[in-house]
Amino acid sequence: MSADRTTSDSDNVQSAHPQLEPKRKATSVVWNYFGFTRDDVDQRVILCKLCRSTVSAPSSNTTNLYNHLKFNHRVQYEECLSVKKKAPSDARTATQTPITKSLFNATPYPAGSQKQIEITEAIAHFIAKDMVPINTVCSAGFKKLINTLDKRYVIPSRNYFSKVALPSLYSKCRESIESDLQKIEFYSTTTDLWSSRTMEPYMSLTVHYIDDEFQLKTRCLQTSYFPQDHTGDAIAQGLKEMLGAWDLKEEQQVCVTTDNAANIVNAIAINKWSRLQCFGHRLHLAIEHSLKDGRIDRALNVCKKVVGCFSYSWRRRRELSEAQKELKLPQHKLKTECPTRWGSKQAMNMQNNSQHYPSWHKSICAFLPQALPRKEYSALEETL
């Protein structure tokens, strides 16, 4: 077994088990990780504070205790060895204070202590805010980081975060937002349909309002799984359910901002809500329409083919990087457009334009699908 079992053997060390009693007259630092239940007056059954396993230690011999930490809780085992090395056996009196201090620093925080709760809540916030996988708390690197920052803190298992810490954080966040929403008189919303990287459909709802201090607030209330057919009726019903889940009254809604997709427009009409067209989407459509010029369209297609030449070959990317250095051009990867991402065509044009295609080496131009004529290159520059 490895050190990963430090927290994985128990789902909720902090709340599922009562605090263990320390061993009376303990002289070894290893006893900081073991204890006894309050009912065990004679202190016969030794329990690990980290995983609650029973460990046999005849005559209070600590060998088995160290072995348990070595094979199940590697980080704490190394900490014990570090403390032992700092406590010479031939200078008990002189080192009594440092040993006591070391023992304190190596003792895990009591279950339910304020510090234990604060750090656990901070980790839960980190997982939610940065959207990192919950199993990050099981990784060796993360455990090493936490142990370096605070040796007394014991990381709960991933099950604790998924079933206790994160749901608790969500509940607190939701209560705070619901409290704010109860105070507003009017609001507007924004909604859209999304697809994940695995092509799973979602629908989001964001609320906008002005608070008592005249500050504009924006809160994304939901991004809900939406497997139904994306018809106007289904979307309309889904939006009504979202508002109801947050106790938002339809009559207080000033308007809904959406793109120009026919099903979204139809859904808002079915609900008889006031709709505001998304300015960003209209601007995107206007730019796309302005680029529908034969000369510009041909040049953009060549740009996409040029980017494609460097997307799947490490050798070509290496040659491009060498050419960029020699020609003193910006050393960045080429961008391509994404039809569903607004402004991506302009981003492709701007970044690729900085590479000055006409000045490229013959060695690079040799494997391009076709050269970009200076006339069409100038056309791209005019669109910036």
Backbone torsions as a table, in degrees:
resi	resn	phi	psi	omega
1	MET	NA	160.3	-178.0
2	SER	-120.1	-178.9	-179.1
3	ALA	-66.5	-12.2	-179.9
4	ASP	-62.5	-18.6	179.7
5	ARG	-76.8	-3.4	-178.0
6	THR	-51.6	-40.7	-178.2
7	THR	-121.9	-13.4	-173.3
8	SER	-77.8	-14.8	-177.8
9	ASP	-82.2	-6.3	179.6
10	SER	-139.5	131.3	-175.8
11	ASP	-74.9	-31.1	-173.0
12	ASN	-151.6	74.3	-179.2
13	VAL	-61.7	-34.1	-174.1
14	GLN	-70.2	-34.1	-171.3
15	SER	-120.2	-18.7	-173.8
16	ALA	-82.9	-20.5	-175.6
17	HIS	-124.9	143.2	175.0
18	PRO	-72.8	158.9	-179.0
19	GLN	-67.6	138.5	-179.4
20	LEU	-84.7	151.0	177.7
21	GLU	-83.2	137.4	179.2
22	PRO	-72.2	159.3	178.2
23	LYS	-71.7	135.3	178.6
24	ARG	-72.3	137.4	178.2
25	LYS	58.1	37.4	177.7
26	ALA	-73.2	138.7	179.8
27	THR	-119.0	-9.4	-178.2
28	SER	-106.1	141.9	-178.5
29	VAL	-63.8	-25.0	-176.7
30	VAL	-63.3	-25.3	-178.8
31	TRP	-67.9	-12.0	177.3
32	ASN	-67.2	-17.7	-179.8
33	TYR	-104.7	9.5	179.9
34	PHE	-136.5	154.9	-179.2
35	GLY	-163.1	-166.7	-175.8
36	PHE	-138.0	152.7	174.8
37	THR	-71.5	158.3	-179.1
38	ARG	-65.4	-27.7	179.1
39	ASP	-72.8	-21.3	-179.0
40	ASP	-84.9	77.9	-175.8
41	VAL	-62.2	-38.4	-177.7
42	ASP	-83.0	-2.0	178.8
43	GLN	51.6	63.0	-179.0
44	ARG	-101.9	-35.2	-177.0
45	VAL	-99.5	111.2	-177.5
46	ILE	-87.8	127.9	179.6
47	LEU	-118.1	140.1	175.2
48	CYS	-77.3	130.2	-179.2
49	LYS	-70.7	-20.2	-175.8
50	LEU	-87.5	-39.4	-177.1
51	CYS	-127.0	-1.2	177.8
52	ARG	64.0	21.7	174.7
53	SER	-77.7	148.8	176.3
54	THR	-84.9	131.7	-178.3
55	VAL	-123.7	132.5	179.3
56	SER	-88.2	131.4	179.2
57	ALA	-144.3	80.8	-179.0
58	PRO	-57.4	135.8	178.5
59	SER	56.2	30.3	178.5
60	SER	61.9	23.8	176.2
61	ASN	-66.4	133.7	-173.4
62	THR	-93.2	0.2	-177.2
63	THR	-60.1	-47.8	-180.0
64	ASN	-64.8	-31.9	179.1
65	LEU	-66.4	-44.7	177.5
66	TYR	-63.6	-40.5	180.0
67	ASN	-63.4	-37.3	178.4
68	HIS	-62.4	-44.4	178.5
69	LEU	-66.4	-39.1	-176.8
70	LYS	-61.3	-41.9	-174.0
71	PHE	-94.9	-11.4	-176.8
72	ASN	-124.6	-28.5	-176.4
73	HIS	-137.3	75.8	-169.9
74	ARG	-61.9	-40.0	-177.8
75	VAL	-62.1	-45.9	179.9
76	GLN	-68.2	-31.7	178.0
77	TYR	-63.7	-46.6	179.3
78	GLU	-64.7	-33.2	177.1
79	GLU	-65.3	-41.5	177.9
80	CYS	-61.4	-44.2	179.4
81	LEU	-62.9	-38.0	179.0
82	SER	-63.7	-40.6	179.4
83	VAL	-67.8	-39.4	-179.9
84	LYS	-60.9	-39.8	-178.4
85	LYS	-67.4	-24.2	-179.2
86	LYS	-87.6	3.0	-176.1
87	ALA	-126.0	83.8	179.3
88	PRO	-59.3	138.3	-176.5
89	SER	-74.4	-18.7	-176.3
90	ASP	-95.0	13.3	179.6
91	ALA	-142.4	57.5	-174.8
92	ARG	-60.6	-47.8	-176.3
93	THR	-66.1	-45.0	-175.9
94	ALA	-66.9	-27.2	-175.6
95	THR	-106.4	10.9	-176.1
96	GLN	-60.4	-44.5	-179.1
97	THR	-66.1	-48.2	177.2
98	PRO	-60.2	-37.0	179.2
99	ILE	-64.0	-43.6	179.4
100	THR	-60.7	-42.3	179.3
101	LYS	-65.2	-40.9	179.7
102	SER	-65.6	-39.6	178.2
103	LEU	-61.8	-40.6	179.5
104	PHE	-64.5	-43.1	-178.2
105	ASN	-66.7	-24.4	-178.5
106	ALA	-93.0	-8.5	-178.1
107	THR	-77.8	125.3	178.3
108	PRO	-60.9	149.3	176.6
109	TYR	-61.0	142.5	177.1
110	PRO	-61.1	149.9	177.6
111	ALA	-59.5	131.0	178.9
112	GLY	81.1	5.8	178.6
113	SER	-68.7	155.2	-176.6
114	GLN	-60.2	-41.6	-178.6
115	LYS	-67.0	-41.9	178.7
116	GLN	-60.9	-42.9	-179.5
117	ILE	-66.4	-43.0	-178.0
118	GLU	-61.9	-45.0	-178.7
119	ILE	-67.9	-41.2	178.9
120	THR	-61.6	-43.1	178.4
121	GLU	-64.7	-35.8	178.9
122	ALA	-66.7	-38.7	177.5
123	ILE	-66.4	-41.5	177.9
124	ALA	-61.4	-41.0	177.8
125	HIS	-63.7	-40.2	178.0
126	PHE	-61.5	-44.2	179.8
127	ILE	-62.5	-44.7	-177.2
128	ALA	-73.1	-45.7	-175.0
129	LYS	-66.6	-44.2	-177.6
130	ASP	-94.1	1.0	176.7
131	MET	52.6	47.5	177.3
132	VAL	-92.8	156.2	178.8
133	PRO	-60.8	144.4	-179.4
134	ILE	-64.1	-31.4	-178.5
135	ASN	-71.6	4.0	172.1
136	THR	-57.8	-33.8	-178.1
137	VAL	-68.4	-13.0	179.3
138	CYS	-95.0	-9.6	-175.3
139	SER	-74.2	146.4	-177.7
140	ALA	-62.9	-39.6	-179.2
141	GLY	-64.3	-41.3	179.3
142	PHE	-66.5	-41.3	178.3
143	LYS	-61.7	-40.9	178.5
144	LYS	-63.5	-41.5	178.4
145	LEU	-60.7	-49.9	-178.4
146	ILE	-63.7	-40.6	179.6
147	ASN	-65.3	-33.5	177.4
148	THR	-70.1	-39.1	-179.5
149	LEU	-71.9	-40.9	-179.6
150	ASP	-152.7	104.9	-176.0
151	LYS	-70.1	-16.8	-177.7
152	ARG	-86.8	-12.6	-177.3
153	TYR	-85.0	132.1	176.9
154	VAL	-108.6	120.3	-177.2
155	ILE	-72.2	126.5	174.4
156	PRO	-64.9	167.8	-179.8
157	SER	-75.1	168.2	178.4
158	ARG	-64.6	-31.8	178.3
159	ASN	-64.8	-35.1	178.0
160	TYR	-63.8	-42.7	-180.0
161	PHE	-68.1	-41.3	-176.9
162	SER	-73.1	-30.8	-174.5
163	LYS	-105.2	-18.3	-176.3
164	VAL	-124.1	-62.5	-170.8
165	ALA	-65.0	-50.1	-178.1
166	LEU	-69.2	-43.8	174.6
167	PRO	-59.3	-36.4	177.9
168	SER	-65.9	-41.8	178.1
169	LEU	-63.3	-41.1	178.2
170	TYR	-62.1	-43.0	-178.6
171	SER	-62.1	-43.2	179.6
172	LYS	-64.1	-43.2	-179.5
173	CYS	-64.6	-43.4	-179.2
174	ARG	-64.7	-43.2	179.6
175	GLU	-60.0	-40.5	179.9
176	SER	-64.6	-43.6	-179.9
177	ILE	-68.4	-42.1	178.8
178	GLU	-61.4	-37.5	178.2
179	SER	-63.1	-41.0	178.8
180	ASP	-68.6	-39.2	-177.5
181	LEU	-67.0	-29.0	179.5
182	GLN	-68.1	-18.6	-176.2
183	LYS	-91.8	-13.1	-174.1
184	ILE	-87.7	150.7	178.7
185	GLU	-95.4	-38.8	-179.0
186	PHE	-137.7	156.4	-179.8
187	TYR	-155.3	165.4	171.6
188	SER	-128.6	163.9	-178.2
189	THR	-133.4	161.8	173.1
190	THR	-129.2	137.6	179.5
191	THR	-139.8	152.5	177.9
192	ASP	-161.0	162.7	176.6
193	LEU	-106.7	139.5	-175.8
194	TRP	-131.2	163.4	171.8
195	SER	-129.6	134.5	177.9
196	SER	-75.3	177.4	178.9
197	ARG	-63.8	-24.8	177.2
198	THR	-95.0	14.9	175.0
199	MET	65.4	31.5	173.3
200	GLU	-89.6	135.1	-174.2
201	PRO	-84.4	140.6	177.7
202	TYR	-137.7	155.9	173.8
203	MET	-129.2	132.3	-177.6
204	SER	-112.5	156.2	177.0
205	LEU	-139.4	123.3	179.4
206	THR	-120.0	136.4	-179.6
207	VAL	-108.5	144.3	179.1
208	HIS	-128.5	134.4	179.9
209	TYR	-158.2	165.9	177.4
210	ILE	-109.7	127.0	-176.2
211	ASP	-85.0	-173.6	-176.7
212	ASP	-64.6	-23.5	179.7
213	GLU	-94.4	14.2	178.2
214	PHE	60.5	37.8	175.8
215	GLN	-105.0	132.0	178.0
216	LEU	-74.6	124.8	-178.9
217	LYS	-116.2	140.9	176.8
218	THR	-129.6	126.2	-179.0
219	ARG	-133.0	123.4	173.1
220	CYS	-80.5	109.0	-173.6
221	LEU	-80.4	-40.9	-175.6
222	GLN	-150.8	145.4	163.7
223	THR	-130.1	93.0	-168.3
224	SER	-101.1	143.4	174.6
225	TYR	-61.6	130.3	-173.2
226	PHE	-133.3	77.6	-175.4
227	PRO	-79.1	-9.5	-178.6
228	GLN	-65.9	161.8	172.9
229	ASP	-59.7	137.8	-175.5
230	HIS	-82.1	58.9	176.2
231	THR	-88.4	163.5	178.8
232	GLY	-59.9	-41.5	-179.2
233	ASP	-63.7	-43.6	-178.3
234	ALA	-66.7	-41.7	179.2
235	ILE	-65.9	-42.1	179.3
236	ALA	-59.1	-45.2	179.2
237	GLN	-66.2	-39.7	178.9
238	GLY	-62.3	-40.1	179.3
239	LEU	-67.3	-39.6	177.5
240	LYS	-61.6	-42.1	-179.7
241	GLU	-66.2	-35.8	178.1
242	MET	-64.4	-45.6	178.0
243	LEU	-62.4	-40.9	-179.8
244	GLY	-64.9	-34.0	-179.8
245	ALA	-64.9	-23.7	179.3
246	TRP	-109.5	11.6	176.7
247	ASP	57.2	38.6	177.8
248	LEU	-95.7	127.6	-178.1
249	LYS	-80.7	133.6	-178.7
250	GLU	-62.1	-35.6	-177.7
251	GLU	-69.3	-15.3	177.7
252	GLN	-89.4	-6.8	-178.7
253	GLN	-82.3	119.2	-177.8
254	VAL	-74.4	-47.4	179.2
255	CYS	-164.1	168.8	176.6
256	VAL	-123.2	127.3	178.3
257	THR	-95.6	126.4	-179.6
258	THR	-141.1	171.3	171.5
259	ASP	-82.4	-168.4	-174.8
260	ASN	-97.9	16.0	178.6
261	ALA	-60.1	136.6	-174.3
262	ALA	-61.0	-39.0	-177.7
263	ASN	-69.7	-35.7	177.2
264	ILE	-67.8	-45.3	179.4
265	VAL	-59.8	-41.6	179.6
266	ASN	-65.3	-40.4	-179.5
267	ALA	-62.2	-43.1	179.5
268	ILE	-65.5	-37.4	178.4
269	ALA	-66.6	-38.5	179.0
270	ILE	-62.2	-40.7	179.8
271	ASN	-78.9	-6.1	-179.6
272	LYS	58.7	43.2	176.8
273	TRP	-101.3	155.9	175.7
274	SER	-78.5	132.6	-176.2
275	ARG	-115.9	139.4	175.9
276	LEU	-118.3	126.0	-178.7
277	GLN	-71.3	140.1	-179.0
278	CYS	-69.2	122.1	-178.9
279	PHE	-64.4	-40.4	-179.1
280	GLY	-61.4	-39.7	179.5
281	HIS	-69.6	-40.8	179.3
282	ARG	-65.2	-38.5	177.1
283	LEU	-64.1	-41.0	178.2
284	HIS	-61.5	-44.5	179.6
285	LEU	-63.9	-38.4	179.8
286	ALA	-64.7	-43.1	180.0
287	ILE	-65.6	-42.7	179.1
288	GLU	-60.5	-40.7	-180.0
289	HIS	-66.2	-38.2	-178.5
290	SER	-68.3	-21.8	-178.6
291	LEU	-88.5	-1.0	-179.2
292	LYS	-81.9	60.4	176.0
293	ASP	-115.5	136.5	-174.5
294	GLY	-53.0	-46.0	-177.0
295	ARG	-66.3	-44.3	-179.3
296	ILE	-68.7	-40.4	-179.1
297	ASP	-62.2	-41.5	177.9
298	ARG	-64.3	-41.4	-179.6
299	ALA	-65.2	-39.9	179.1
300	LEU	-66.5	-37.4	177.6
301	ASN	-64.4	-38.1	176.0
302	VAL	-64.8	-40.4	178.3
303	CYS	-57.9	-45.1	-179.6
304	LYS	-63.0	-38.7	178.4
305	LYS	-68.2	-36.2	177.5
306	VAL	-63.1	-45.9	178.9
307	VAL	-61.5	-40.0	179.6
308	GLY	-61.5	-30.8	179.6
309	CYS	-64.0	-28.3	-176.6
310	PHE	-103.5	2.9	-174.8
311	SER	-84.6	-25.1	-171.3
312	TYR	-124.4	13.5	-179.8
313	SER	-134.8	116.3	179.7
314	TRP	-67.9	-31.2	179.9
315	ARG	-64.7	-43.0	179.5
316	ARG	-68.7	-36.1	177.2
317	ARG	-65.3	-36.0	177.7
318	ARG	-65.8	-44.2	178.9
319	GLU	-65.2	-36.4	176.9
320	LEU	-63.7	-43.7	179.3
321	SER	-61.4	-41.0	179.2
322	GLU	-65.6	-39.5	179.1
323	ALA	-67.0	-39.1	178.7
324	GLN	-60.9	-40.9	178.8
325	LYS	-65.1	-45.5	-176.5
326	GLU	-68.0	-36.8	-179.5
327	LEU	-89.5	1.3	179.4
328	LYS	57.6	46.1	177.1
329	LEU	-100.4	159.0	176.5
330	PRO	-55.2	130.3	-176.7
331	GLN	-94.3	81.9	176.5
332	HIS	-139.0	161.7	178.7
333	LYS	-73.6	152.4	179.1
334	LEU	-78.6	144.0	179.7
335	LYS	-100.9	151.1	172.2
336	THR	-120.6	166.1	-178.3
337	GLU	-85.2	154.5	172.4
338	CYS	-121.9	114.1	-173.3
339	PRO	-54.1	-30.6	-177.4
340	THR	-91.7	-1.6	-179.9
341	ARG	-106.6	116.5	-176.2
342	TRP	-62.6	136.6	176.0
343	GLY	80.6	-0.1	-176.6
344	SER	-69.6	-29.8	179.0
345	LYS	-68.0	-39.8	177.2
346	GLN	-67.2	-38.3	178.9
347	ALA	-63.9	-40.6	177.4
348	MET	-62.0	-45.0	-177.6
349	ASN	-65.0	-43.4	-177.5
350	MET	-65.4	-46.0	-176.8
351	GLN	-71.9	-41.3	-179.9
352	ASN	-70.4	-29.7	178.7
353	ASN	-64.2	-30.3	-179.2
354	SER	-68.9	-9.9	-178.1
355	GLN	-88.7	-9.3	175.9
356	HIS	51.4	68.7	-177.1
357	TYR	-49.3	-41.0	-176.3
358	PRO	-60.5	-20.6	-176.5
359	SER	-96.8	6.5	-177.2
360	TRP	-68.4	154.8	178.6
361	HIS	-64.0	152.2	175.3
362	LYS	-64.0	-32.3	-179.0
363	SER	-63.8	-31.0	179.1
364	ILE	-84.0	-43.3	-178.1
365	CYS	-64.4	-21.0	-176.2
366	ALA	-61.3	-34.6	-177.5
367	PHE	-104.5	13.0	174.4
368	LEU	-78.4	150.2	-177.4
369	PRO	-62.3	-33.6	176.6
370	GLN	-167.7	153.4	179.9
371	ALA	-75.3	153.5	177.8
372	LEU	-96.7	106.5	-177.7
373	PRO	-57.2	146.1	-179.0
374	ARG	-58.9	-33.0	-179.2
375	LYS	-64.3	-43.5	-179.9
376	GLU	-76.3	-29.8	174.7
377	TYR	-62.5	-39.6	177.6
378	SER	-65.1	-34.3	179.3
379	ALA	-63.5	-37.6	177.6
380	LEU	-65.9	-41.0	179.6
381	GLU	-61.4	-33.2	-178.8
382	GLU	-69.3	-22.3	-178.9
383	THR	-81.5	-11.6	-176.8
384	LEU	-79.1	NA	NA
